[in-house]
Amino acid sequence: MLELDSESHSNQASETGPQAGTAAREGVRDRNGKMSSGTTKKSRGAKPKPHESKLYDNLVPAYQALWPAVARRRIQHNLNSLNIAAGTKVLEVGVGTGLSLDAYPKHADVTGVDLSESMLAEAEELIEQRGWEHVSVQPMNAEELTFEDASFDLVTSFHTISVVSHPERMMRELVRVCRPGGKILVINHFRSPNPLIARVVDSAGSLTRHLGWRTDLNVDELLNELPIQVMRCQKSNPLSLFRVLIAERKA
């Protein structure tokens, strides 16, 4: 249901390399706040650590102001490259206040999950305002997703995996809920392979960890031994600190 558009990225230099949440839910909350049945597992999911949830609840205003400038264009460009077909089941992990949701085509079936219920309240309001009947959101632990294996055709996460407690665990969950042959799209800051740049960025590590994210995430270690085929792992542009990872789930 997804076909990667290689032409749209043919001019980019390739760098090949290989939110915790609430208790498990039985279904998905729609735009009216109702719960409907879904492919979830009652046995999975965990209550978030209070300090993690409060951190992101308090960051809603800054997140709303900065997101369009930092990420919006990059996300739209890479989603477009996937040629998302009608009926594609999409999961976005770390959906926040929903500012990326308008980047998905309306013919897709989109589910968003996030750690912060305050952010999700903003997302639900946005969904209601836009009349997006193809979108639903719910609180969930990114490291213990409650969905059954192979539930989605496309799994995405934008600027989230470096803020969770266990990035490797989250990445395994993204892969687990993606069907064989499905795609995984992750956009995030990863540790630079350039030693000089890595040292400069690492020098700010103590500050960024205090604020809730890490700068030393190694993409090769993150993807190690996962049942995926990496299709693209490259900077979003030559000067960017962010990388775009697109992978296909192996059978």
C-alpha positions in Angstrom: 0.0 0.0 0.0 3.1 2.2 0.2 5.6 2.9 -2.6 8.7 4.9 -1.9 9.3 7.8 -4.2 13.1 7.7 -4.8 13.1 10.5 -7.3 12.1 13.1 -4.9 15.3 12.5 -2.9 17.7 11.7 -5.6 19.6 14.9 -5.0 20.3 14.2 -1.3 23.5 12.7 -0.1 22.9 9.3 1.6 24.3 8.3 5.0 23.6 4.6 5.1 23.3 3.1 8.6 21.9 0.2 9.6 6.5 8.6 24.8 6.1 6.5 28.0 2.3 6.7 28.5 -0.7 5.6 30.5 -2.2 2.3 31.3 -3.3 0.1 28.4 -6.6 1.0 26.7 -9.0 -1.4 25.1 -9.8 0.8 22.2 -9.1 4.1 20.4 -10.6 7.4 21.3 -12.2 9.1 18.3 -12.5 12.8 17.7 -15.6 13.0 19.9 -13.8 11.4 22.9 -15.6 8.1 22.6 -13.8 4.8 22.8 -14.2 2.3 19.9 -12.9 -1.2 19.6 -9.4 -1.5 18.1 -6.5 -3.9 17.7 -5.2 -3.3 21.2 -3.9 -5.7 23.9 -5.1 -5.2 27.5 -1.9 -6.8 28.9 0.4 -4.2 27.4 1.1 -0.6 28.5 2.4 1.1 31.6 1.6 4.2 33.7 4.0 7.1 32.9 6.5 8.4 35.3 4.9 11.6 36.8 8.0 13.8 36.0 8.0 12.8 32.4 4.3 13.6 31.8 4.5 16.9 33.7 7.5 18.0 31.6 5.7 17.7 28.3 2.4 19.0 29.7 4.3 22.2 30.6 5.9 22.5 27.2 2.7 22.8 25.2 3.0 26.5 24.4 6.6 26.3 23.3 5.9 23.2 21.3 3.0 24.9 19.5 5.2 27.9 18.6 8.3 26.1 17.5 7.0 23.0 15.7 6.1 24.6 12.3 9.5 26.2 11.9 11.5 23.2 13.1 9.7 20.2 11.6 6.6 20.7 9.5 8.1 21.0 6.0 10.5 18.1 6.6 7.7 15.8 7.7 5.4 16.7 4.8 8.2 16.2 2.3 9.0 12.7 3.5 5.4 11.6 3.9 4.8 12.7 0.3 7.7 10.5 -0.8 5.9 7.4 0.5 2.9 7.8 -1.8 0.5 6.8 0.9 -2.4 4.8 -0.7 -6.1 5.0 0.1 -6.9 2.9 3.2 -3.4 2.8 4.6 -3.4 2.3 8.4 -1.0 4.8 9.9 0.3 5.0 13.5 2.1 8.1 14.6 3.9 7.6 18.0 4.6 10.9 19.8 1.8 12.8 18.0 1.9 15.7 20.6 -0.7 18.4 19.9 -1.4 17.0 16.4 0.6 19.6 14.4 1.8 16.9 12.0 -1.6 15.4 11.3 -2.5 17.6 8.4 0.5 16.2 6.6 -1.3 12.9 6.1 -3.7 12.4 3.2 -7.3 12.2 4.2 -7.7 8.8 2.5 -5.4 7.2 5.1 -6.7 5.9 8.5 -4.5 7.7 11.1 -4.0 6.9 14.8 -1.9 9.1 17.0 -0.5 8.2 20.5 1.4 10.3 23.0 2.6 10.5 26.6 1.1 13.9 27.4 -2.7 14.0 27.9 -2.5 17.8 27.9 -1.0 17.7 24.4 -3.6 15.1 23.3 -6.3 17.5 24.5 -4.9 20.1 22.1 -4.8 17.4 19.3 -8.4 16.4 19.9 -9.5 20.0 19.7 -7.6 20.4 16.4 -9.2 17.2 15.0 -12.6 18.5 16.0 -12.0 21.9 14.4 -10.7 20.4 11.1 -13.4 17.7 11.0 -10.8 15.0 10.5 -12.9 11.8 10.7 -9.9 9.8 9.5 -7.9 10.6 12.6 -8.1 9.4 16.2 -5.7 9.8 19.2 -5.2 8.2 22.5 -2.6 8.2 25.4 -0.2 5.3 25.3 3.3 4.3 26.4 5.6 4.4 23.3 7.8 1.7 24.9 4.8 -0.7 25.5 2.3 -0.1 22.7 -1.0 -1.8 23.3 -1.6 -2.7 19.7 -1.4 -6.2 18.3 1.6 -7.2 16.2 1.5 -6.1 12.6 -1.4 -3.7 13.1 -0.3 -0.9 10.8 0.9 -0.4 7.2 3.0 2.7 8.2 4.4 3.6 11.5 5.9 7.1 12.0 7.6 9.0 14.8 9.0 12.6 14.6 11.4 14.0 17.2 10.3 11.6 19.9 12.7 8.7 20.2 15.4 10.8 21.8 13.1 11.9 24.7 11.9 8.5 25.9 13.7 6.6 28.7 14.5 3.6 26.5 14.9 4.5 22.8 15.8 0.9 21.8 12.6 -0.4 23.4 10.5 2.2 21.6 12.1 1.3 18.3 11.4 -2.4 18.8 7.8 -1.5 19.4 7.6 0.6 16.2 8.8 -2.4 14.3 6.6 -4.9 16.1 3.3 -3.1 15.3 4.3 -2.6 11.6 3.1 -5.3 9.2 5.6 -7.2 7.1 6.3 -5.1 4.0 5.1 -2.0 5.8 7.1 1.1 6.2 8.6 2.9 9.3 9.5 6.6 9.1 11.5 8.2 11.9 12.8 11.7 11.8 15.1 12.7 14.7 18.4 14.0 15.9 21.1 11.3 16.0 24.7 11.5 17.1 26.8 12.8 14.2 29.4 10.3 12.7 31.7 13.3 12.4 33.8 13.3 15.6 34.2 17.0 15.8 30.5 17.7 15.4 29.7 14.9 17.9 32.0 16.4 20.5 30.5 19.9 20.1 26.9 18.6 20.4 27.8 16.2 23.3 29.1 19.2 25.3 25.5 20.3 25.6 24.4 16.9 26.7 24.0 17.6 30.4 21.7 20.6 29.6 19.6 18.7 27.1 19.2 15.7 29.4 17.9 18.1 32.1 15.4 19.4 29.7 14.2 15.9 28.8 16.1 14.8 25.6 19.4 13.3 24.7 21.9 14.2 22.0 24.0 11.0 21.9 21.6 8.6 20.3 23.4 6.3 17.9 21.3 5.2 15.0 23.4 2.1 14.3 22.9 0.8 17.8 19.2 1.7 17.7 18.6 -0.4 14.6 20.9 -3.3 15.6 19.4 -6.8 15.0 15.9 -5.4 14.1 13.9 -7.3 11.4 14.0 -4.3 9.0 15.5 -3.3 5.7 16.9 0.2 5.9 15.9 2.0 2.7 17.1 5.5 3.6 19.1 6.9 6.5 20.3 10.4 5.7 20.4 14.0 6.8 17.3 16.0 5.8 19.7 18.5 4.2 23.6 18.8 4.3 23.6 21.2 7.2 20.9 19.6 9.3 21.4 17.9 12.6 18.4 15.7 11.9 18.2 12.5 10.0 15.4 10.8 8.1 15.2 7.0 8.5 12.9 5.0 6.3 12.8 1.3 6.7 10.7 -1.7 5.6 9.5 -4.4 8.0 10.8 -7.8 7.0 8.6 -10.8 6.9 
